Amino acid sequence: MKQCSACKTNYADDSQIFCLNDGTSLIAFQSEEATISFSPINNPVRINIPPPSEATVFVKPQLEKKGGKGLLIGALIAVLLLVIIGVAAFAGFLFLQNRNLSSNVSVANNLQKSNTNIATATPNTTPDEAALLKQKLANLEKQIQEQKNPKTSVPTIPNSPTVPKPSSTVARANSPNDGFLALRTAPSSETGERILQIPHGAEIKVLGCQQAIKGKKGRWCRVDYNGTLGWANDGWMTY
């Protein structure tokens, strides 16, 4: 500590050299304070510390899993949809079965009526009437067989007067891009329906061809492929 010799002002900063009041040089100064003595405590304070109890167990709270209820609801909805789809499919199956059964019963009833008419025919029935009843019975039996064993019918291709008589020239299908040559019911790709696909490289019997049309590739020819007659364009054939 330092003190001004003129105004006796004390400064705690030892690095200060001059007094701020009058500019007098400061001198080192030590102040002594009276020592305060404390008497000992006659009655000391006693602090009773309780004995340690059982150790405290901290239980980690369990966090509820998010999305658990959402997953359960989604699973229930999925099961419900599966049940609805199954019931709808079963109902459709029963409907088709009943429809087919009704059709067969109707045909069988018609057949039974025809048989009854034949059986109950009077002796005065003429041979023509008996033959007509037999023809009806045969037609009904044919309808029943067709319903049991349906067959896909192939359309008949009419002969065209513009095609010359067959010369039976052997050619091969040459359509590597598509992999097949179309056999059609008519000499046109717009109106002629496709009967089948002739594989690339297969043998074809060319029976006759129409006149070539200017600006168009190939001619339409009447061909025979494995016994099936139809029309094909020889622009995709090699002779």
Buried (B, 14 or more C-beta within 10 A) or exposed (E): EBBBEEEEBEBEEEEEEEBEEEEEEBEEEEEEEEEEEEEEEEEEEEEEEEEEEEEEEEEEEEEEEEEEEEEEEEEEEEEEEEEEEEEEEEEEEEEEEEEEEEEEEEBEEBBEEBEEBBEEEEEEBEEEBEEEBEEBBEEBEEEBEEEEEEEEEEEEBEEEEEBEEEEEBEBBBBBEEEEBBBBBBBBEEEEBEEBBBBEBEBEBBBBBBBEEEEEEEBBBBBBBBEEEBBBBBBBBBEE
